Amino acid sequence: MYQRILVALGEEAAINQKVLSEATAIAQATQATLNLLHVLFPPNAGFPDPVYLTADGMHSTVTTESFQLYMSEWQTLQHTNQQALDAQANQLSTQGIAAEWTQAVGDPGRQICKISKDWNADLIILGRRGRIGLGEFFLGSVSNYVMHHSPCSVIAVQGLKDAATQTLTP
């Protein structure tokens, strides 16, 4: 049935574990190959705002030192995530599941859809934080974007309900 499953992993370990469990079960049942994907999104990585406006004009907030610090932290983040993806792929291989991994940079929803198309995935499995109503509207939803723009079937694994959502919706 499924032969190529793209497994989109986010920042939350608890949701990732549920997503990996679902992907593992399906891969074992179908002998599918998994591609573990993590998308780095620079605005979530602490990049300093480049300018700010005042009455006397625009001023840069990025100094050479702050940019060098950011680049060092960015490289560490990339390396740490690559190691985690590699370890997860190796663990799946020990279970007899063909697995590879991809790390991308950009908007997570768009990258998931693009990579699923480029890799010829026939299924995407990703986590869902449970944002609804205003929480989803203001904070966005990667899973919602992927569900509406994906070139293949999508399974959204429910994570824990978002605390902010609980206060935003009745």
Phi and psi restraints in degrees (value plus and minus 20) as a CYANA .aco file:
   2 TYR   PHI    -116.9   -76.9
   2 TYR   PSI     117.9   157.9
   3 GLN   PHI    -139.8   -99.8
   3 GLN   PSI     -48.9    -8.9
   4 ARG   PHI    -153.5  -113.5
   4 ARG   PSI      88.7   128.7
   5 ILE   PHI    -133.2   -93.2
   5 ILE   PSI     101.1   141.1
   6 LEU   PHI    -109.8   -69.8
   6 LEU   PSI     103.3   143.3
   7 VAL   PHI    -130.2   -90.2
   7 VAL   PSI      84.1   124.1
   8 ALA   PHI    -106.7   -66.7
   8 ALA   PSI      99.0   139.0
   9 LEU   PHI    -128.6   -88.6
   9 LEU   PSI     119.6   159.6
  10 GLY   PHI    -127.4   -87.4
  10 GLY   PSI    -170.8  -130.8
  11 GLU   PHI    -111.7   -71.7
  11 GLU   PSI     -35.2     4.8
  12 GLU   PHI    -119.5   -79.5
  12 GLU   PSI      95.8   135.8
  13 ALA   PHI     -79.5   -39.5
  13 ALA   PSI     -59.5   -19.5
  14 ALA   PHI     -83.9   -43.9
  14 ALA   PSI     -62.8   -22.8
  15 ILE   PHI     -88.9   -48.9
  15 ILE   PSI     -62.0   -22.0
  16 ASN   PHI     -77.4   -37.4
  16 ASN   PSI     -59.7   -19.7
  17 GLN   PHI     -83.4   -43.4
  17 GLN   PSI     -61.5   -21.5
  18 LYS   PHI     -86.0   -46.0
  18 LYS   PSI     -60.5   -20.5
  19 VAL   PHI     -83.9   -43.9
  19 VAL   PSI     -65.9   -25.9
  20 LEU   PHI     -83.5   -43.5
  20 LEU   PSI     -57.9   -17.9
  21 SER   PHI     -82.2   -42.2
  21 SER   PSI     -64.9   -24.9
  22 GLU   PHI     -83.2   -43.2
  22 GLU   PSI     -66.0   -26.0
  23 ALA   PHI     -83.7   -43.7
  23 ALA   PSI     -61.0   -21.0
  24 THR   PHI     -82.0   -42.0
  24 THR   PSI     -65.1   -25.1
  25 ALA   PHI     -81.7   -41.7
  25 ALA   PSI     -63.8   -23.8
  26 ILE   PHI     -88.8   -48.8
  26 ILE   PSI     -61.9   -21.9
  27 ALA   PHI     -83.5   -43.5
  27 ALA   PSI     -59.9   -19.9
  28 GLN   PHI     -85.5   -45.5
  28 GLN   PSI     -57.2   -17.2
  29 ALA   PHI     -94.7   -54.7
  29 ALA   PSI     -47.3    -7.3
  30 THR   PHI    -135.8   -95.8
  30 THR   PSI     -22.4    17.6
  31 GLN   PHI      37.6    77.6
  31 GLN   PSI      15.7    55.7
  32 ALA   PHI     -99.4   -59.4
  32 ALA   PSI     136.0   176.0
  33 THR   PHI    -111.6   -71.6
  33 THR   PSI     115.6   155.6
  34 LEU   PHI    -122.5   -82.5
  34 LEU   PSI     121.9   161.9
  35 ASN   PHI    -140.4  -100.4
  35 ASN   PSI      88.4   128.4
  36 LEU   PHI    -100.5   -60.5
  36 LEU   PSI     102.8   142.8
  37 LEU   PHI    -138.8   -98.8
  37 LEU   PSI     112.7   152.7
  38 HIS   PHI    -148.1  -108.1
  38 HIS   PSI     111.0   151.0
  39 VAL   PHI    -129.9   -89.9
  39 VAL   PSI     101.8   141.8
  40 LEU   PHI    -105.1   -65.1
  40 LEU   PSI     111.5   151.5
  41 PHE   PHI    -138.6   -98.6
  41 PHE   PSI      85.6   125.6
  42 PRO   PHI     -69.9   -29.9
  42 PRO   PSI     -61.0   -21.0
  43 PRO   PHI     -80.6   -40.6
  43 PRO   PSI     -45.0    -5.0
  44 ASN   PHI    -104.8   -64.8
  44 ASN   PSI     -25.2    14.8
  45 ALA   PHI    -121.4   -81.4
  45 ALA   PSI      -3.9    36.1
  46 GLY   PHI      60.5   100.5
  46 GLY   PSI       1.9    41.9
  47 PHE   PHI     -86.4   -46.4
  47 PHE   PSI     110.6   150.6
  48 PRO   PHI     -89.3   -49.3
  48 PRO   PSI     125.5   165.5
  49 ASP   PHI     -82.3   -42.3
  49 ASP   PSI     112.7   152.7
  50 PRO   PHI     -92.8   -52.8
  50 PRO   PSI     -50.9   -10.9
  51 VAL   PHI    -163.9  -123.9
  51 VAL   PSI     139.3   179.3
  52 TYR   PHI    -160.1  -120.1
  52 TYR   PSI     132.1   172.1
  53 LEU   PHI    -119.4   -79.4
  53 LEU   PSI     119.6   159.6
  54 THR   PHI    -152.3  -112.3
  54 THR   PSI     159.0   199.0
  55 ALA   PHI     -82.3   -42.3
  55 ALA   PSI     -48.4    -8.4
  56 ASP   PHI    -120.6   -80.6
  56 ASP   PSI      -4.6    35.4
  57 GLY   PHI     107.7   147.7
  57 GLY   PSI    -185.5  -145.5
  58 MET   PHI    -117.8   -77.8
  58 MET   PSI     123.5   163.5
  59 HIS   PHI    -152.1  -112.1
  59 HIS   PSI     122.8   162.8
  60 SER   PHI    -102.4   -62.4
  60 SER   PSI     120.2   160.2
  61 THR   PHI    -122.9   -82.9
  61 THR   PSI     -24.0    16.0
  62 VAL   PHI    -116.8   -76.8
  62 VAL   PSI      92.2   132.2
  63 THR   PHI    -115.4   -75.4
  63 THR   PSI     146.4   186.4
  64 THR   PHI     -77.8   -37.8
  64 THR   PSI     -62.0   -22.0
  65 GLU   PHI     -85.6   -45.6
  65 GLU   PSI     -63.9   -23.9
  66 SER   PHI     -87.7   -47.7
  66 SER   PSI     -55.2   -15.2
  67 PHE   PHI     -88.5   -48.5
  67 PHE   PSI     -61.9   -21.9
  68 GLN   PHI     -83.7   -43.7
  68 GLN   PSI     -60.6   -20.6
  69 LEU   PHI     -82.6   -42.6
  69 LEU   PSI     -65.4   -25.4
  70 TYR   PHI     -79.4   -39.4
  70 TYR   PSI     -66.0   -26.0
  71 MET   PHI     -83.1   -43.1
  71 MET   PSI     -58.2   -18.2
  72 SER   PHI     -84.4   -44.4
  72 SER   PSI     -65.4   -25.4
  73 GLU   PHI     -86.0   -46.0
  73 GLU   PSI     -56.9   -16.9
  74 TRP   PHI     -83.2   -43.2
  74 TRP   PSI     -64.9   -24.9
  75 GLN   PHI     -83.9   -43.9
  75 GLN   PSI     -59.1   -19.1
  76 THR   PHI     -83.8   -43.8
  76 THR   PSI     -63.6   -23.6
  77 LEU   PHI     -80.9   -40.9
  77 LEU   PSI     -65.9   -25.9
  78 GLN   PHI     -79.4   -39.4
  78 GLN   PSI     -67.7   -27.7
  79 HIS   PHI     -84.2   -44.2
  79 HIS   PSI     -64.2   -24.2
  80 THR   PHI     -81.1   -41.1
  80 THR   PSI     -65.0   -25.0
  81 ASN   PHI     -87.6   -47.6
  81 ASN   PSI     -56.7   -16.7
  82 GLN   PHI     -83.1   -43.1
  82 GLN   PSI     -62.3   -22.3
  83 GLN   PHI     -83.1   -43.1
  83 GLN   PSI     -62.0   -22.0
  84 ALA   PHI     -84.6   -44.6
  84 ALA   PSI     -63.7   -23.7
  85 LEU   PHI     -82.7   -42.7
  85 LEU   PSI     -62.5   -22.5
  86 ASP   PHI     -82.9   -42.9
  86 ASP   PSI     -63.0   -23.0
  87 ALA   PHI     -83.8   -43.8
  87 ALA   PSI     -61.8   -21.8
  88 GLN   PHI     -85.7   -45.7
  88 GLN   PSI     -61.2   -21.2
  89 ALA   PHI     -84.8   -44.8
  89 ALA   PSI     -60.4   -20.4
  90 ASN   PHI     -84.4   -44.4
  90 ASN   PSI     -60.5   -20.5
  91 GLN   PHI     -83.3   -43.3
  91 GLN   PSI     -61.1   -21.1
  92 LEU   PHI     -83.9   -43.9
  92 LEU   PSI     -58.5   -18.5
  93 SER   PHI     -81.8   -41.8
  93 SER   PSI     -56.4   -16.4
  94 THR   PHI     -87.9   -47.9
  94 THR   PSI     -39.6     0.4
  95 GLN   PHI    -111.7   -71.7
  95 GLN   PSI     -15.1    24.9
  96 GLY   PHI      63.7   103.7
  96 GLY   PSI      -2.3    37.7
  97 ILE   PHI    -126.0   -86.0
  97 ILE   PSI     105.8   145.8
  98 ALA   PHI     -89.3   -49.3
  98 ALA   PSI     104.3   144.3
  99 ALA   PHI    -163.0  -123.0
  99 ALA   PSI     121.5   161.5
 100 GLU   PHI    -154.1  -114.1
 100 GLU   PSI     156.4   196.4
 101 TRP   PHI    -163.1  -123.1
 101 TRP   PSI     136.9   176.9
 102 THR   PHI    -159.0  -119.0
 102 THR   PSI     117.9   157.9
 103 GLN   PHI    -140.0  -100.0
 103 GLN   PSI     109.4   149.4
 104 ALA   PHI    -144.8  -104.8
 104 ALA   PSI     146.7   186.7
 105 VAL   PHI    -145.7  -105.7
 105 VAL   PSI     113.4   153.4
 106 GLY   PHI     123.3   163.3
 106 GLY   PSI    -183.8  -143.8
 107 ASP   PHI     -88.5   -48.5
 107 ASP   PSI     102.1   142.1
 108 PRO   PHI     -76.1   -36.1
 108 PRO   PSI     -67.4   -27.4
 109 GLY   PHI     -80.3   -40.3
 109 GLY   PSI     -67.6   -27.6
 110 ARG   PHI     -85.4   -45.4
 110 ARG   PSI     -60.8   -20.8
 111 GLN   PHI     -86.2   -46.2
 111 GLN   PSI     -60.4   -20.4
 112 ILE   PHI     -80.1   -40.1
 112 ILE   PSI     -66.8   -26.8
 113 CYS   PHI     -85.5   -45.5
 113 CYS   PSI     -62.3   -22.3
 114 LYS   PHI     -83.8   -43.8
 114 LYS   PSI     -68.0   -28.0
 115 ILE   PHI     -87.7   -47.7
 115 ILE   PSI     -56.7   -16.7
 116 SER   PHI     -82.7   -42.7
 116 SER   PSI     -57.4   -17.4
 117 LYS   PHI     -90.1   -50.1
 117 LYS   PSI     -68.7   -28.7
 118 ASP   PHI     -81.9   -41.9
 118 ASP   PSI     -55.1   -15.1
 119 TRP   PHI    -108.4   -68.4
 119 TRP   PSI     -25.1    14.9
 120 ASN   PHI      40.8    80.8
 120 ASN   PSI      23.0    63.0
 121 ALA   PHI     -87.7   -47.7
 121 ALA   PSI     124.9   164.9
 122 ASP   PHI    -127.7   -87.7
 122 ASP   PSI     -19.3    20.7
 123 LEU   PHI    -177.3  -137.3
 123 LEU   PSI     120.1   160.1
 124 ILE   PHI    -136.3   -96.3
 124 ILE   PSI     113.2   153.2
 125 ILE   PHI    -139.6   -99.6
 125 ILE   PSI     107.0   147.0
 126 LEU   PHI    -165.0  -125.0
 126 LEU   PSI     145.3   185.3
 127 GLY   PHI    -108.7   -68.7
 127 GLY   PSI     140.5   180.5
 128 ARG   PHI    -155.2  -115.2
 128 ARG   PSI     105.6   145.6
 129 ARG   PHI     -96.0   -56.0
 129 ARG   PSI     -40.4    -0.4
 130 GLY   PHI      76.4   116.4
 130 GLY   PSI      -4.3    35.7
 131 ARG   PHI     -90.2   -50.2
 131 ARG   PSI     117.0   157.0
 132 ILE   PHI    -160.5  -120.5
 132 ILE   PSI     148.5   188.5
 133 GLY   PHI      37.9    77.9
 133 GLY   PSI    -153.1  -113.1
 134 LEU   PHI     -85.0   -45.0
 134 LEU   PSI     -53.6   -13.6
 135 GLY   PHI     -80.0   -40.0
 135 GLY   PSI     -63.4   -23.4
 136 GLU   PHI     -90.1   -50.1
 136 GLU   PSI     -60.4   -20.4
 137 PHE   PHI     -82.8   -42.8
 137 PHE   PSI     -68.5   -28.5
 138 PHE   PHI    -101.7   -61.7
 138 PHE   PSI     -55.1   -15.1
 139 LEU   PHI    -116.6   -76.6
 139 LEU   PSI     -31.7     8.3
 140 GLY   PHI      61.4   101.4
 140 GLY   PSI     149.3   189.3
 141 SER   PHI    -169.3  -129.3
 141 SER   PSI      92.3   132.3
 142 VAL   PHI     -83.7   -43.7
 142 VAL   PSI     -65.6   -25.6
 143 SER   PHI     -82.0   -42.0
 143 SER   PSI     -59.1   -19.1
 144 ASN   PHI     -83.6   -43.6
 144 ASN   PSI     -64.6   -24.6
 145 TYR   PHI     -79.5   -39.5
 145 TYR   PSI     -68.4   -28.4
 146 VAL   PHI     -83.1   -43.1
 146 VAL   PSI     -62.1   -22.1
 147 MET   PHI     -77.6   -37.6
 147 MET   PSI     -54.9   -14.9
 148 HIS   PHI    -112.7   -72.7
 148 HIS   PSI     -33.5     6.5
 149 HIS   PHI    -143.7  -103.7
 149 HIS   PSI     -21.3    18.7
 150 SER   PHI     -90.1   -50.1
 150 SER   PSI     123.1   163.1
 151 PRO   PHI    -103.1   -63.1
 151 PRO   PSI     -18.9    21.1
 152 CYS   PHI    -165.0  -125.0
 152 CYS   PSI    -197.7  -157.7
 153 SER   PHI     -86.1   -46.1
 153 SER   PSI     132.7   172.7
 154 VAL   PHI    -154.1  -114.1
 154 VAL   PSI     115.6   155.6
 155 ILE   PHI    -134.9   -94.9
 155 ILE   PSI     101.3   141.3
 156 ALA   PHI    -123.0   -83.0
 156 ALA   PSI      93.5   133.5
 157 VAL   PHI    -106.4   -66.4
 157 VAL   PSI     102.8   142.8
 158 GLN   PHI     -89.4   -49.4
 158 GLN   PSI     107.6   147.6
 159 GLY   PHI    -115.9   -75.9
 159 GLY   PSI    -179.3  -139.3
 160 LEU   PHI     -95.7   -55.7
 160 LEU   PSI     127.4   167.4
 161 LYS   PHI     -83.0   -43.0
 161 LYS   PSI     118.2   158.2
 162 ASP   PHI     -93.5   -53.5
 162 ASP   PSI     109.2   149.2
 163 ALA   PHI     -81.3   -41.3
 163 ALA   PSI     -57.7   -17.7
 164 ALA   PHI     -83.9   -43.9
 164 ALA   PSI     -56.1   -16.1
 165 THR   PHI     -81.9   -41.9
 165 THR   PSI     -59.9   -19.9
 166 GLN   PHI     -82.0   -42.0
 166 GLN   PSI     -51.4   -11.4
 167 THR   PHI    -108.2   -68.2
 167 THR   PSI     -38.6     1.4
 168 LEU   PHI    -109.3   -69.3
 168 LEU   PSI     -43.8    -3.8
 169 THR   PHI    -137.3   -97.3
 169 THR   PSI     127.3   167.3
